Amino acid sequence: MDEELRRFDAIRPFEPEELPAVYERLLADAQFRAVLAAAMPGEPFDALAARMRECRTCLDFQVRFCYNFLAGLLSRVSDGCEMDCSAISKQGRYTFVSNHRDIVLDSALLDKLLIDSGFGTTCEIAIGDNLLAAPWIKDLVRLNKSFIVERSAGLREMLASSKRMADYMHYVIQRKHDNIWIAQREGRAKDSDDRTQPSVLKMMAMGGEGSPAERLRQLHIVPLAISYEYDPCDYLKAREFQLKRDVVGWKKTRQDDVLSMKTGILGRKGRIHYHCAPCIDTFLDALDPAMPKGELFDAVARHIDREIHSRYRLYPGNYAAADLLWPGQGFGRGCTGAERDAFERYIESRLELVDLPQKDEPFLRECLLKMYANPVRNHAAAASCG
């Protein structure tokens, strides 16, 4: 193994020589076996185990093991999933920075779509250690080309862990010649008002060489817009908004994260669209070299936001939600009366799923509507900027 790679042992995906031991740990774990049986019903365990052991690399595991699972899942829970990647080269290697809709599937579906589009590899995926609720989950995500974002580190260790992650991201692009996926912010934007956190860009610029703009350029950042017609976790997010409002100090538990992951994977999504903006290298080259670092990171964040917002795929429900929240602004022209009525019925059905002893239905309804309406407002604002 490359000695430089050993610096990242605590966070990196597995190397080929490590996989046999990983497979045996996973296949011996009762929870993993139960998940495998649920994910691939009807397939004998011994056959799945044999197929897993045949995979020689993490990419091999994604292509030969995960791909068919994702294709089957999409056939059950979506009305189609597509990607427009015409703005980038299939021979390039990029850091995809996207809005964040689903804990698990945002990056997993990107991998499938890259394969479908003829790219030679998938992505290494940034995933927070807060989601790794059991040792087998950590093994599985590292097998699926994930690297660990150490969010549970203490303040003293956070700087060192951020530096290590930035160095690793640059290593992936420059030395491993692979792609990366990272969300534009820590956690999902629960109200779908997607904004890039400058702190994410500051972390990325801790690696590489040269000025901050040159360090970002070395990662070849591609803004990526992810649009779901329906968010399976919308009612869980609305519930979370009310709990945060009403319960001082309320925080999600690991069990809440597990429920969100399960609901996001298995819930109905309607249509799904991914859209790649052009790589921002040219934008970075045009920035004033004398620009203060704080201003630079803010400018890059705004540029990424505009690129994502302008490439949302908006569905009738988005326009219906915007018209219900902000009547008289013309958003209702994006849907028919029948589509608006159907979306209102959908919102009522989601309200029924919110499990709270004292449901504030007007508040919860507004939360749900904002999740679908904010992309419309952001898309319109990006379009007005030209």
N, C-alpha and C positions, 0 to 999 in steps of 0.2 A: 504494500500500500504506500502511496505517495506520502512522504514524511510531512509535507505541508498540510495534507488533508487531515493528518492526525490531530492538528490543532482544533479541528471542528468535530471531534468524535462525539461530544455531548449533544450536538444538535443536528448533525448531517443525516441524510438517508443512508441506508445500508449499502455496502460494497458487495460485489458478487460473492467473495469468499465467505462473507458473513451469513448469507442467505440460508444455507442448510440448517444451521442452528436456529435461526428465526422461524423457519417453517415448522420445525419440531416443537418449539415453544407454543406457537399458535395452535397447531393441531392437537396439542395435549390440553389446551385450555377449554374448560366446559362452556364458558360464556361465548368464546369465539365459535365454537362448534354450533352453539344454538343460533348465533347470528348467521352463520354460514347456511344452516338448514333453512332459516327463514328467508334469506336473500336468494337462495337458489333451490327452491322446493322441487322435489322430484328427482334431484340428482344425488346418487349414492355418495355418501361421505368418502368412501375409499377412492372413488373415481375423482372427486374434487381434490383430495389429498395428493393423488398421483399427479394430477395436472399442475397443482401448485409446485410440487417438487421438481417438475420438469423446467420451471422458469429459472433461467440462469442470471438474469439481471432484474433490477427494479422496472426498467422499461419493458422487458419481456413479460413481467408479471402484469403490468398495466395493459399491454396489448393482448396477451393471451388469456388473462384471467378476469380482469376488471371490465374490459371493453364489452364483452357479451352481457355482463350483468347490467351495465349502464344502458345498453341498447334495449334490453328487455324491460328495464325499469321505465324508460322513456315511453315505450309502447303502451305501458299501463297507466302512467300518471301524467302524460303530456299530450298535447295535440300537435306535436312537432317541435324540433329543436334545430336551429340553423345558425350559421355564423357567416358574416361578411368580413373576410380578411383581405380584401382586394387592395388595401392601402399598404400592406407590408409584404416583404419577400419571404417565400417559403424556405429560402436558404439562410435567412438571417436568424440571429439568436437575440431574444428580447426579454425585457422585464415587463410583464403585463401588470399594469396597475389598474384595478377595476373597482367599481362600486360593489357593494357586498350585500347580496340578497339571501343566500343560503349558506349555512355554516359549512356543510360538506360539499354540496353539489356545484357551487360556483366554479371551483377549481377542477373538480372531477369531470364536469361536462366540458370544460375548456380542453382538457386532455383528449377526450373523445373527439371533439370537433377539430382539433389540430391533426389527429390521425386521419379523420375523414377528409380533411382539406389537403392532405398530401405532405404535411410537414414530416421531417425526418425524426423528430423526437417530440416529447410532450413537455411538461414543466416540472421544475422543482417547486414545491408549494410551501409557503410560509404558514405555519399553524401555531396558535397560541397554546402554551402548556396548560392553560386553564381548562382546555377541552380534553385533556388526556387523563380521563377519570380512572383508568385501570392500566396495568402494565401491558396487557394484550393490545389495547388501543394504541399505545405508543409504538409498539412493534409494528402494528398494521399501517399506521400512517407513515412511518419511516420506510416501510416496504413499498409504500405507494409514492415514493419520491418526495416526502415532506421533510422540511427542516424546521426545527423547533424555535419558536419565539419565546424567550424566557421571561414571561410577564410576572411570574411569582417571585422573581429575585428581589432581594432587598434593595433599598436605595443605593447603598454602597456598591453593590454588585451590578446595578443596572447599567452604568456607563460601560463597564467592561463587557457585559453581555451584548449591549448594542453594538459596540465596536466589533466584537467577534462575528455577529450576524452580518454586519456590513461587509466585513472582509470576506465572509463566506459567499455572499451574493456576488461580489466581484470575482471571486474564484470560480463560481459556477459559470458565469458568462465568459470569462477570459481563458480559463484553463480547462474546464469540463465541456465548454461549448454547448451548454444546455440553456433552456429557457427557464424563467422564473415567473411565478404568479404571487402577487401580494395585494392585499386589500388596501384601498386608499386611506383607511383609517383603522384604528383599533376597534374591533367589534363592528356589528352591523349598524347602519343608520336606521333605527327602528321606524322613523317616520318617512323614509325614502328621500329625505332631503340630503342628497349625497354630496359631501364636501371632502376634499383631500386635506388631510392633516399635514401642515408643514413639518411637524415633528417626524413623520414617516420619511420625508425627503431628507431631513437633517440626518437621520440615522443612516440612510443609504449613502450619503456623502461622507460618512465617517470612514468608508473604505475607498480604495483606489488611490490615485495620485493626481496632483495638480490642484487647480482652483475648485471650489464647490461645483461650478457649472461643468467643468471638465470631468469631475468624478461622477456626476449624474449622467453625463454623456456616455461614459464608459459602460453604463448599464443598459443603454439603448431602450429607453422607456417607451412603452406603447400604452396609451390610455385605452381602456376596454370598457364598453358599456354593456351591461347585462340587464335584460328586460324580461320579466316574468309577467304573463297575463294575470295570474293569480298567485298570491303568496300563501302557501299552506300554513305558515306560522303567523298570519296577520292577527288572528284572534289572540294568540299567545302574547304577541307584542303589545296589543291593546291592553290586555290584562296587566302586563308589566308596567305600562304607563300609569294605570290607576294605583297599583301597589306602591310605586315610587312616589306618587302624589300623596297617598293617604297614610303610609306607614314610614315613620321616620327611620332612616338607616336601612331600609329594606334592600337586600341584595339577592341576586340569583344564587341558587345552589347548583352544585354539580348535577344534581338530578334534573333541575330545570334545563340545563344545557343538553343533557341526554335526551330529554323529551323534545326539545327544539330540533335536535339533530334527527331524531326518528320521524317527527312530523314533517320536517323539511324534505326528507328523502322520500317518504311514502305518500305524502299528500298530493292532491291534484294541483297542477300548475297551469293548465291551458297551454298557450303557445309560449315558446322561449326563443329569444333572439340575442345573439352575441354580435357585437360590432366593434372591430378594431379601427381606431384612429391611426393616422400616420405616426411613425416614430417621432419623438420630440427632439431628436438630435439637432435638426435645422433650427428649431426655435431656440434651443440653448446656445447655439453658435451665434445667434443674433443679439443676445443679451449684452448689455454694457459690462465689460470686464470690471469696471470700477463700482458696480452696484454692490451696496452693503449686503452681507450674507442674509440677514433677516428679510430684506426686501426681495432678494433673489428667490428664496424658498417660497415666499408668499406669491410671487409672480408665477413661478412654476406650478404651484398648487392651483391658482386660478386658471391657468392655461389647461391643465389636465381636466379640471372641472368643466370648462367650456367644451372641450373635446368629447367628454363623456355625455354631458347633458344634450348636446346637439345630435347625438347618435342613439338616443333612446328609441326603441320601438314602442310607440304608444298605441294602446288598445282601446276599444270602446269604453271599457270600464274606467280607464284613466280619465277620459274626457267627461264621462258621467260624474265621477267623483269631483272633478274640478268645477263642473257646472253647479253641482249641489252645494259645494262650499263657497264658491265665488260666482253667484249668478250675475248675469248681465255683462260678462266679460267676453262672451262669444265662444267659450269652451264647448258649449253644448253642440256646436256644429260638427264636432268630431264623432258624434254618435247619433243613432236614430232614437226615436221615442221608445221603441220596443227594447232597444239595447239598454237605454237608461232604466227602464222599468225592471229589466232582468237583473241589472247590476244592483238596484235597490233591494231586490229580493235576496240577492247574494249577501249583501251587507247584513240584512236582518238574520239570515241563517248563521252568519259568523258571530253575531252578538249572542245568539242562543248558546254558543259553545263556550263562552267566557264563564269560567267557574270561579265566582266570587260571592261571598255572603251578602254584600251590599253593592250590587252592580249599579254604577252610575251610567245608565244607558246613553243619555245625550253626550256625555264625555267620551265614552267608548266609541260611539258612532263617529264622532268627530275625529278621533284618533285613527279609526279605520279609513275614513275618507281621505285624510291627509296622506296616508301611505300610498294611495293610488293617485292622488291629485298632485303631489309635489313634483313628480317627474314632468307633468304637463307645464307647470309654471316654470321650472328650470329649463325645459326645452325651449319655451317661448323666449325666455331671457337670453339664452345662448344664441338663438336665431337673430334676435334684435342686435346682438353685438357683431353680427356679420361673420 
